[in-house]
Amino acid sequence: MSPKTDKIADLSPDLEPSDRGESIRKMEPLLIAEGSSSRPALMDTALDLVARSAGFRKSLPDAIARSLADLVRSMNCYYSNLIEGHYTHPVEIERALHDDFSKDPKKRDLQKEAKAHIAVQRWIDGGGLRGRATTREGICEIHRRFYIDLPDALLEVEDPDTHKKYFVKPGELRTRDVKVGQHVPISAGAVPRFLDRFEGVYTPLGKAESILATAAAHHRLAWIHPFLDGNGRVARLMSHAMFLETLDTGALWSVARGLARKVDDHKQLLANCDLTRRNDMGGRGNLSEEALVAFTRFFLEISIDQIDFMERLVEPEQLRTRILNWTKEQMSKRTLPPQADKIMEATLYRGGKLLRGEAAEVTGTGDRHARRAVAGLVSAGVLTSEGPTAPVYLAFPARLASSWMPGLFPANET
């Protein structure tokens, strides 16, 4: 993929997808060879990733993990959009989730794009893609679910040379030959053959091998370029789904943030993977195994870095201090009722969940004052509940991320 753009240049005016008969070997290697000298070190990194991901997941109470996953979806969406050159601040994303859209048409369209992205990831996080992340059918479903709810303005792609406009059809493979930067993907008619090979290699892999292969699958899907638009986004969602299943991430961290924060390295390493091998040191396939190794190392190390980052953010004592400081500040401003800090502290102490009947005991006041404190926190969006008598759970609103979880994403609202 080009390090600069994902825009499409149409190379064939014919809408009938023709197959130029490219050999499947044009996409090889799909995996880092067993005999590669780089493989042992990469496998060690992959095993470290397994341990770090499992340790982080187990360190969080279920109630905290559930709420955190909601915030991470917004974070993942924000950074994935950023890679595409679409800026939608997480606060604007949060508003879109409540159907509060901007009056500005462009901002509103981007909010709808973000809402669609989060809906797809929530479906993935709920197990909707389990066992199918690298199948042709699953990949097309990711694309369909994302594009089906987009406004018409975001379904249009323009040929940068002819300025002709074409509409993306949700979930449908491209019927046109394209050029993406310097990369000329396979002919449109060959896409089904290459996706079948892709599925045949990546879907049957065991967990350990699949973890190591996630970066390769990420690039090879982008290299095939199965859709007229949205290939990078689909590749990132597919990679998220692969890690969700193989690492049991709990959707508590996102590689997209790491890729976006090192976007130049990310895109350059992807572009390098498009290159054919230079000599026998580059492997035995058509494409450079050396470049694939470099991208795999980058992908795994970025993932570990993101787990480390999230672990620091939710370290219990520091998180508790940041949340309670915010709560007391709001109480001093009278935007939260008295005893709100005691309710929040008890919720945190109990792993992010508080039974309604415990509120009066926690505050040391009567039921009426306890209910008022709980209601104020629910109204502020920092506690959630499924009903007036149901337990309350800690929430992580995007608008408070700058004070509760600094560094997760930018604090400014644009």
Stockholm file with secondary structure:
# STOCKHOLM 1.0

chainA/1-414         MSPKTDKIADLSPDLEPSDRGESIRKMEPLLIAEGSSSRPALMDTALDLVARSAGFRKSLPDAIARSLADLVRSMNCYYSNLIEGHYTHPVEIERALHDDFSKDPKKRDLQKEAKAHIAVQRWIDGGGLRGRATTREGICEIHRRFYIDLPDALLEVEDPDTHKKYFVKPGELRTRDVKVGQHVPISAGAVPRFLDRFEGVYTPLGKAESILATAAAHHRLAWIHPFLDGNGRVARLMSHAMFLETLDTGALWSVARGLARKVDDHKQLLANCDLTRRNDMGGRGNLSEEALVAFTRFFLEISIDQIDFMERLVEPEQLRTRILNWTKEQMSKRTLPPQADKIMEATLYRGGKLLRGEAAEVTGTGDRHARRAVAGLVSAGVLTSEGPTAPVYLAFPARLASSWMPGLFPANET
#=GR chainA/1-414 SS CCSSCCCCEECCCCCSCCCCCCCGGGGCCSSCCTTCTTHHHHHHHHHHHHHHHHHHHHHSCHHHHHHHHHHHHHHHHHHHHHHTTCCCCHHHHHHHHTTCCCSSHHHHHHHHHHHHHHHHHHHHHTTTTTTTTTSHHHHHHHHHHHHTTSCGGGSEEECTTTCCEEECCTTCCCCSCEEBTTBCCCCGGGHHHHHHHHHHHHTTCCHHHHHHHHHHHHHHHHHHCCSSSCHHHHHHHHHHHHHHHHSCCTTCCCHHHHHHHTHHHHHHHHHHHTSBCCSGGGCSSSBCHHHHHHHHHHHHHHHHHHHHHHHHHTCHHHHHHHHHHHHHHHHHTTSSCTTHHHHHHHHHHTTSEECGGGHHHHHTSCHHHHHHHHHHHHHTTSEEESSTTSCEEECCCGGGHHHHSTTSSCCCCC
#=GC SS_cons         CCSSCCCCEECCCCCSCCCCCCCGGGGCCSSCCTTCTTHHHHHHHHHHHHHHHHHHHHHSCHHHHHHHHHHHHHHHHHHHHHHTTCCCCHHHHHHHHTTCCCSSHHHHHHHHHHHHHHHHHHHHHTTTTTTTTTSHHHHHHHHHHHHTTSCGGGSEEECTTTCCEEECCTTCCCCSCEEBTTBCCCCGGGHHHHHHHHHHHHTTCCHHHHHHHHHHHHHHHHHHCCSSSCHHHHHHHHHHHHHHHHSCCTTCCCHHHHHHHTHHHHHHHHHHHTSBCCSGGGCSSSBCHHHHHHHHHHHHHHHHHHHHHHHHHTCHHHHHHHHHHHHHHHHHTTSSCTTHHHHHHHHHHTTSEECGGGHHHHHTSCHHHHHHHHHHHHHTTSEEESSTTSCEEECCCGGGHHHHSTTSSCCCCC
//
